[in-house]
Amino acid sequence: MDEEYYGSAGDWEGHDGNGEDGYGGAQTDGKVQELCLEKFSSRDYIMEPTVFNTLKSYFQAGGSPEHVIQLLSENYSAVAQTVNLLAEWLIQMGMEPAQVQERVENHLKSLLIKHFDPQKADSIFTVEGETPAWLEQMIAHTTWRDLFYKLAEAHPDCLMLNFTVKLISDAGYQGEITSVSTACQQLEVFSRVLRTSLATLLDGGEQNLEKNLPEFAKMVCHGEHTYLFAQAMMSILAQEEQGGSAMRRIGQEVQKFAHERGHDASQITLALGTAAAYPRACQALGAMLSKGALNPADITVLFKMFSSMDPPPIRVPAFLDLFMLSLFKPGAKINQDHKHKYIHILAYAASVVETWKKNKRVNINKDELKSTSKAVETVHNLCCNENKGATELVAELSTLYQCIRYQHPAFSFK
């Protein structure tokens, strides 16, 4: 009788389990409904791309259709439709449709930049589970690509923006993103941008080079990894017969850009050059390049090596600039005991021509070395003679002209 009234122990256990499951399911459904209702209560939620997924979740959790209709309609402000209506009015008043579209897009861009939230942007992929269709549609338009570039500059750690920049690169617009720091953090994107930028620099002539080189150098000098990768690629391409000299010049311009902004890239320059087999020369040269000044001890080391039968194949423009400042800058003092060493190294770099085949030096032409050394010394003595006045220097103009009128083959710094 007790069992009939109270039931068996097994029945109670089963009843408790079912009760817990039912209560847990009801609690879960209630939580889902609460989250969905919170979204339905937000402004213009009916215009959100995720509204259908939210409706599906709400109804599966047993939600009431009447409540949904009420919330969506009450919170419908029709912001987008109002903008479209105002745009139509402006067009009817005589404004060009293109002008109206540009004004609306620019205002929307400014609002997005002002209120952009990287965390919410990253959550898009969590909600969608895949690349949103609207994102692929946006990157097809120049206006919105420009928006993503600006946002990527302001929020370099945003995963959604990093992914979007890669999408833009995959779509073939890598030529637009040379100034985006985010592109420099992704090797695949950066390599495409580098290739496109180099092609632009090489094909456009000198005027195009001067116009685009600063932006290119800024991109390459974004970080050590981008600088090393770009210089390594340009070093390899510089060995090609066709376009090699132009590529070498671009690499040197980038090196100069880095130096002017206080970056010491001398070790990378020496490591990528052909002088790696001469560690003592690289050590002496690297020390002077890092300090931005010449010193007699390292100059003596280099002088001995450049006077030997196997001189190091070094052509670093920044290094030659230091010699020019030491020998010809007004007021510069140079140790007279070492002056001939300075002159010899500068003359060597300016006049000696090396012939290379398959990364091997097969010939060294020093025919112009002595005459160049004499010319450098003559100009140095004329320019640095404090006892000569302006009138006396004018009388030496013909001598100066004879010394500088011709350009030696090695001045290309090959």
C-alpha positions in Angstrom: 0.0 0.0 0.0 2.8 2.3 0.8 4.4 1.5 -2.5 1.2 2.2 -4.3 0.9 5.6 -2.6 4.5 6.7 -2.6 5.8 4.6 -5.6 9.0 2.6 -5.7 12.4 4.0 -5.1 13.2 3.6 -8.8 10.1 5.6 -9.7 11.2 8.4 -7.4 14.7 8.5 -8.9 13.3 8.5 -12.4 10.8 11.2 -11.5 13.5 13.3 -9.9 15.7 13.0 -13.0 12.9 13.9 -15.4 12.0 16.8 -13.2 15.5 18.1 -13.2 15.8 17.7 -16.9 12.5 19.4 -17.5 13.4 22.2 -15.2 16.8 22.6 -16.7 15.3 22.6 -20.2 12.8 25.2 -19.2 15.5 27.3 -17.6 17.6 27.1 -20.7 14.7 28.1 -22.9 13.9 30.9 -20.6 17.5 32.2 -20.8 17.4 32.0 -24.7 14.2 33.9 -24.8 15.6 36.5 -22.5 18.7 37.0 -24.6 16.6 37.2 -27.8 14.1 39.6 -26.3 17.0 41.9 -25.3 18.1 42.0 -28.9 14.6 42.5 -30.2 14.4 45.5 -27.9 17.4 47.2 -29.5 16.9 50.0 -32.0 16.2 48.9 -35.5 17.1 45.3 -34.8 14.8 44.2 -37.6 17.4 45.7 -40.0 20.2 43.5 -38.6 21.5 40.6 -40.8 21.2 38.2 -37.8 17.5 38.9 -37.1 16.4 35.7 -38.8 18.8 33.5 -36.8 17.6 35.2 -33.6 14.0 34.7 -34.5 14.6 31.0 -35.2 16.4 30.6 -31.8 13.5 32.4 -30.0 10.7 30.4 -31.5 12.6 27.1 -30.9 12.8 28.1 -27.3 9.0 28.5 -27.2 8.8 32.3 -27.5 5.6 34.2 -28.3 5.2 35.6 -31.8 3.0 38.4 -30.6 5.7 39.6 -28.2 8.3 39.6 -31.0 6.1 41.6 -33.4 5.4 44.2 -30.7 9.1 44.7 -29.8 10.4 44.8 -33.3 7.7 47.3 -34.4 8.0 49.5 -31.3 11.8 49.7 -31.7 11.8 50.3 -35.4 13.2 53.8 -36.0 13.8 53.5 -39.7 17.1 55.2 -39.7 18.3 53.7 -43.0 15.0 54.4 -44.6 15.0 58.0 -43.4 18.5 58.5 -44.9 17.2 57.1 -48.2 14.2 59.5 -48.0 16.5 62.5 -47.4 18.7 61.4 -50.2 15.8 61.3 -52.6 14.7 64.8 -51.5 18.2 66.1 -52.1 18.2 64.6 -55.6 14.8 66.1 -56.3 16.1 69.5 -55.3 18.8 69.3 -58.0 21.8 67.7 -56.3 23.7 65.1 -58.4 23.1 61.5 -57.2 26.8 60.9 -57.0 27.3 63.9 -54.7 24.5 62.7 -52.5 25.9 59.3 -52.3 29.4 60.6 -51.5 28.0 62.9 -48.7 26.1 60.0 -47.1 29.0 57.6 -47.4 31.5 60.1 -45.9 29.2 60.9 -43.0 28.8 57.2 -42.3 32.5 56.6 -42.5 33.2 59.3 -39.9 30.6 57.7 -37.6 32.1 54.3 -38.0 35.6 55.5 -37.3 34.4 57.4 -34.2 32.4 54.6 -32.7 34.3 51.5 -33.9 34.7 48.8 -31.3 37.4 46.2 -32.0 35.9 43.6 -29.6 32.5 43.8 -31.2 34.0 43.6 -34.6 35.9 40.5 -33.6 32.7 38.9 -32.3 31.2 39.1 -35.8 33.0 35.9 -36.8 31.9 34.2 -33.6 28.3 34.9 -34.4 28.4 34.3 -38.2 30.7 31.3 -38.1 32.0 32.3 -41.5 32.9 35.4 -43.6 29.8 37.6 -43.7 28.4 38.2 -47.2 28.1 41.9 -46.5 31.9 42.1 -45.8 32.7 40.7 -49.2 30.3 43.1 -50.7 31.9 46.1 -48.9 35.5 45.4 -50.0 34.3 45.6 -53.7 33.8 49.3 -53.2 36.7 51.9 -53.0 34.9 53.9 -50.3 34.6 51.1 -47.9 38.1 49.7 -48.6 39.4 53.1 -47.7 37.4 52.9 -44.4 39.0 49.6 -43.6 42.5 51.0 -44.3 41.9 53.8 -41.8 40.4 51.5 -39.2 43.3 49.1 -39.6 45.8 51.9 -39.0 43.9 52.9 -35.8 43.3 49.3 -34.5 46.2 47.1 -35.7 45.4 44.3 -33.2 41.8 43.8 -34.4 41.5 40.3 -35.8 38.5 41.2 -38.0 40.4 44.1 -39.6 43.5 42.0 -40.2 41.3 39.4 -41.9 39.6 42.1 -43.9 42.9 43.4 -45.2 43.9 39.9 -46.3 40.5 39.6 -48.1 41.3 42.9 -49.9 44.7 41.6 -50.9 43.2 38.3 -52.1 40.7 40.3 -54.2 43.6 42.0 -56.0 43.7 45.4 -54.4 47.1 45.1 -52.7 48.3 48.1 -54.6 46.1 50.3 -52.4 47.4 49.1 -49.0 51.1 50.2 -49.1 50.5 52.5 -46.1 48.6 50.1 -43.9 50.6 48.9 -41.0 48.4 45.9 -40.6 49.5 44.6 -44.0 53.1 44.6 -42.7 52.1 42.1 -40.1 51.0 39.4 -42.5 53.7 37.9 -44.7 51.3 36.8 -47.4 49.8 40.2 -47.7 53.1 42.1 -47.4 54.8 40.0 -50.1 52.0 40.8 -52.5 52.1 44.5 -51.7 55.9 44.5 -52.0 55.7 42.8 -55.4 53.1 45.3 -56.7 54.9 48.3 -55.3 58.3 47.3 -56.8 56.6 46.8 -60.2 55.1 50.3 -59.9 58.5 51.8 -59.0 60.4 50.1 -61.8 57.8 50.8 -64.6 57.1 54.4 -64.0 60.5 56.1 -64.6 62.4 58.5 -62.5 59.5 60.9 -61.8 57.3 58.0 -60.7 60.1 56.7 -58.5 60.5 60.1 -56.7 56.8 60.3 -56.2 56.2 56.8 -54.8 59.5 56.0 -53.1 58.8 57.8 -49.7 55.6 55.8 -49.2 57.3 52.6 -50.2 60.2 53.2 -47.9 57.9 54.0 -45.0 56.1 50.6 -45.6 59.4 48.7 -45.8 60.7 50.4 -42.6 57.6 49.6 -40.6 59.6 47.0 -38.6 62.8 44.9 -38.6 61.0 41.9 -40.1 59.6 43.9 -43.1 62.9 45.6 -43.7 64.9 42.4 -43.6 62.4 40.6 -45.9 62.2 43.5 -48.4 65.9 44.1 -48.5 66.6 40.4 -48.9 64.3 40.2 -51.9 65.7 43.3 -53.5 69.2 42.0 -52.9 68.4 38.9 -54.9 66.7 40.8 -57.7 69.6 43.3 -57.9 71.7 40.5 -59.2 69.6 40.2 -62.4 71.0 41.8 -65.5 67.7 43.4 -66.5 66.6 45.9 -63.9 69.2 44.9 -61.4 70.8 48.3 -61.1 67.4 50.0 -60.6 66.6 47.5 -57.9 69.9 48.1 -56.2 69.2 51.9 -56.2 65.8 51.3 -54.6 67.3 49.2 -51.9 69.9 51.9 -51.2 67.2 54.6 -51.1 65.3 52.6 -48.5 68.5 52.1 -46.5 69.0 55.9 -46.6 65.4 56.5 -45.5 65.9 54.1 -42.5 69.1 55.9 -41.5 67.6 59.3 -41.7 64.9 58.2 -39.2 67.4 56.9 -36.7 67.3 53.2 -37.6 70.6 51.3 -37.6 70.2 48.8 -40.4 74.0 48.6 -41.1 74.2 44.9 -39.9 71.4 43.9 -42.3 73.0 45.8 -45.1 76.4 44.1 -44.6 74.9 40.6 -44.1 73.0 40.8 -47.4 76.0 42.2 -49.3 78.9 40.3 -50.8 81.2 41.3 -48.0 80.0 38.6 -45.6 83.2 36.6 -46.4 85.2 39.5 -44.9 84.1 39.6 -41.2 86.9 41.9 -40.1 85.9 44.5 -42.8 82.3 44.1 -41.8 83.1 44.6 -38.2 85.0 47.8 -38.9 82.5 49.1 -41.3 79.5 48.2 -39.1 81.0 50.1 -36.1 81.5 53.3 -38.1 78.0 53.1 -39.7 76.3 52.5 -36.4 78.0 55.6 -34.8 77.7 57.7 -38.0 81.3 58.7 -37.8 84.7 57.5 -39.1 87.6 56.7 -36.8 91.3 56.2 -37.6 91.5 52.7 -36.1 88.8 51.2 -38.3 89.9 53.2 -41.3 93.4 51.7 -40.9 91.9 48.2 -41.0 89.9 48.9 -44.1 92.9 50.7 -45.8 95.1 47.6 -45.4 92.3 45.4 -46.8 91.6 47.7 -49.8 95.3 47.8 -50.5 95.6 44.0 -50.5 95.3 41.6 -53.5 91.8 40.5 -52.2 90.0 43.7 -51.2 86.5 43.4 -49.8 83.6 44.1 -52.3 82.0 46.8 -50.3 79.8 49.6 -51.9 77.7 51.2 -49.2 76.5 54.7 -50.1 76.0 55.7 -46.4 79.7 54.8 -45.8 80.8 57.0 -48.7 78.7 59.9 -47.4 80.8 59.7 -44.2 83.9 60.1 -46.2 82.5 63.0 -48.1 81.6 64.8 -44.9 85.1 64.1 -43.4 87.0 65.3 -46.4 84.9 68.1 -47.8 82.6 69.5 -45.1 83.7 73.0 -44.1 85.2 73.0 -40.6 85.7 69.2 -40.5 89.0 68.1 -39.0 90.9 65.1 -40.2 94.1 63.6 -38.8 96.8 64.4 -41.4 98.6 61.1 -40.7 95.6 59.2 -41.8 94.3 61.5 -44.6 95.8 59.5 -47.4 93.9 56.4 -46.1 90.6 58.3 -46.3 91.4 59.5 -49.8 92.5 56.0 -51.0 89.3 54.3 -49.7 87.0 57.0 -51.2 88.9 56.9 -54.6 88.7 53.1 -54.6 85.0 53.1 -54.1 84.5 55.7 -56.8 86.8 54.3 -59.5 87.5 50.6 -59.1 85.2 48.4 -61.2 84.6 44.8 -60.2 83.3 42.2 -62.7 81.1 39.5 -61.2 79.7 36.3 -62.7 77.5 33.9 -60.7 78.3 35.7 -57.4 82.0 35.4 -58.0 84.4 38.2 -58.6 86.3 37.5 -61.8 88.1 40.8 -62.3 89.1 44.0 -60.6 89.9 47.0 -62.7 92.1 49.6 -60.9 93.1 51.7 -63.9 91.5 54.9 -62.6 92.5 54.5 -59.0 95.7 56.6 -59.0 94.2 59.5 -61.0 91.0 59.5 -58.9 93.1 59.6 -55.7 95.0 62.6 -57.0 91.8 64.4 -58.0 90.2 63.8 -54.6 93.3 65.0 -52.8 93.5 68.1 -55.0 89.8 69.0 -54.4 90.3 68.4 -50.6 93.3 70.7 -50.4 91.5 73.4 -52.3 88.3 73.2 -50.3 89.9 72.9 -46.9 92.6 75.5 -47.3 91.5 78.1 -44.8 94.3 80.5 -46.0 92.7 80.9 -49.4 90.0 83.6 -49.9 87.1 83.6 -52.4 89.2 85.4 -55.1 91.9 82.8 -55.0 89.3 79.9 -55.1 87.7 81.5 -58.2 91.1 81.2 -59.9 91.1 77.5 -59.1 87.7 76.8 -60.7 89.3 75.3 -63.8 91.3 72.9 -61.6 88.1 71.9 -59.7 86.3 71.4 -62.9 89.0 69.1 -64.3 88.8 67.0 -61.2 85.0 66.6 -61.1 84.0 66.8 -64.7 83.9 63.1 -65.3 82.0 60.3 -63.6 83.7 57.1 -62.9 82.0 53.8 -63.6 82.1 52.7 -60.0 79.9 55.6 -58.9 76.9 53.4 -59.4 78.0 51.6 -56.2 77.6 48.2 -57.7 
